[in-house]
Amino acid sequence: MIKDIILASQSGIRKKILQNHGYNVQQVTSGVDEDEVKLSLKQSGATCLQIAKNLAELKANRISAKYPNMVVIGADQVLDLDGKNLDKPKSIKEAEDILIKLNNKKHFLHSAVCVSRTGSMISNFHNSSSLTMKDLSNEEIKNYIEKRDIEKLKSYGVYQIEENGKELFCEIKGSEESIMGLPMDQLKPYLDKLI
């Protein structure tokens, strides 16, 4: 059973999820230019799920090549509204625009994870959660945004399920850990069998 892993990301929430499951986590940034990779994948006709899976694998393999004796986890999450990827907001205005687009609609969060060793993928998993936002007024959206830290607003969907984000939705289908960025229902049983 593997307990020591490298997370190819600086994500604090993913690290916390792994630690909560008993793993010793070292974080190493992959250095992957996600915007460039996403643009290339979109131009080639990749789906939102394919984008998430490709990015997770690229991150994991890049770090795994540098640490060949370690198990490396790469993860990515893509917000899918009507088949189109919505990128992370870079400002309060963009965050508000995203919430307005999601308002009173169902969207999907595709969470992908790749497990690599010696520079190559040894397994991968994904989970797609569906979230349906309440019909909110522009004032309610604005009030929600104003109460958030700009750095937290830069996370996918501009809501934090682990905090007050649940209040925005009338229906959520999917595990909370997957929505936060790691499909542990699939990942943990696999890691527990690794030697």
N, C-alpha and C positions, 0 to 999 in steps of 0.2 A: 504494500500500500504506500503510495506516494504522499509525502507530507510537505516537501520542499518544492516550491514551484516559482517560476518567474512569470510575472504578469507584464506583457509587452504593452504597457499603458501607464499613464499617470493617474488614471481614474481612481479617485478616493472611494467611491461607492463600490466599484468592482473589487477593490482590495478588501474592503470591509466585509463584503459578502463572502469572499473566499476565507478570510480569517474567522468569520462566524461559523464556518464549516470545519474549522480545525487545521487549516493549511498555513504553513509558514510562507509568507509572500515577500518576494523581492521584486521591486518594480524597476523596469528598464524601458525607457522611451524608445519606440521603434524608429522614429525619424521619418516615417512614411508621410509623404505629402498627400494627405487624404483628398484635398480639393482637386489636385491634378489627376489622381487615380479615378475619383468619382466622375470627373469630366470625361475622361477617356472611356470609362465603362458605359456611361450614358450615351456617348456618341456611337458606341458599338451596339447599342440596343439592349443593354443589360437591364434586368428587372431590379427592383429595389432589394429583393432578397439576394439576388446574385451579387449586387454591390456590397452588401453587408458581409457575405461569405468570402468574397474575394479580398476585401480589406482585412478581415480577421486572419485569413491565411497569410497574406503578405506580411502583416505585422509579426505574427508568430514565427514564420520561417526566417525572417530577417534577424530576429534576436536569437533564435535557436541556432543559427549558423555561428554565432559568436560564443554561445554557451552550449556546446554539443552534448554535454553530459547531463544537462538539466531538462526537465519538462517545462515547456514554455506554453503559456496560454495567450492567444491573441483574440481580441473580441471587437466587435463592431455592432452598431445598431443604426438602423435606418428607419425614419418615419415615412410611411407610405400613405399618401392621400390620393385616392383614385388612380393608383398606379404611378404616381409621380413622387419623387423624393423631395422632401422639404428639408433644407439644410439648417444647421444650427444658426440661431440669430446672432448678429454681431452688435446689435444695439437694442435699446428699449423699444424703439419704433418697429424694428423687425420682429421683435418678440410679440408685440401687440398685433402686428399684421398676421403672424402665424396663428395666434389664437383666434383671430377673426375668421381665418380660412377654415380652421377646425370646428368652429362654432356650429353646434347642432348637427354634426356629421360624425360618421364612423371613420376611423382611420386605423392603420395597423402599425405596430412597432415590430420590426424584424430584428431579433437579437441572434447574432451568429457568434460562434466560438470555435476556434481551431486549436488543437493540441499538437505541438510539434516537438520533435527530438532530432538532433543531428542535422538541423537545417531543413527538415522535411515534415510535412503534415503526417501525423499518424492517425488522427481522427478529427471529425468536426461534427458540430451539432447546431441546430437552430430551433428557435421557437418564434412563432408569430402570434402576438397578442392583439386583440381588437379592443378599441376604446371608443365609446360613443359619448361625445361631449353634450352637455345640457345646452338648451337654447338660452344663451346668456345675452344680456343687453350690452351695448358698447360700454356703458358705465360700469357694469360688473367686471368686464374684461379689464378695463382701465384700472379699476380699484385693485384687482388681483395683481396686475403687473406692478403697480406702485408699491405694493407690500413686499416685493421680491428684491433680493440682491441681484445686481446685474450679472454677476458671475454665475449665479444659479440659473438665471434666465437663459444662459447660453447652453444649458443642457437640452437634450432633445425634447421637443414638444413644449418647451418652456413651462413645463409643469414638473413638480417633483412628487411622484406618487408616495415616496417615503415620508414626505412632510404633509403639506395641505393640498396637494394636487388632486386627491380623490374627490374633493368637493366640486370639481369642475365637470365630473362625469355622471351620467345616468346609468351607464353600463360599462363594466370592465370584464373582459374575458381573457384570462392569462395569469400566470403566476407573478407575484409581486417582484420576485428576484429577476425574472426574465424581463419584466417591464423596466426594472432598474438597470439592466444591461448584461445579465448573465443567466442563461438557461440552466440553472443548477440541477433541475430534475433529471436532465440527461447527462450533464457533465460530471456530477459527483459520483454516480455509480461507475462511470468509466474510470475516473481517476482512482477510485478505491480498489480497482482490479489491477492497476498498473504496478509493476515491480521496478 
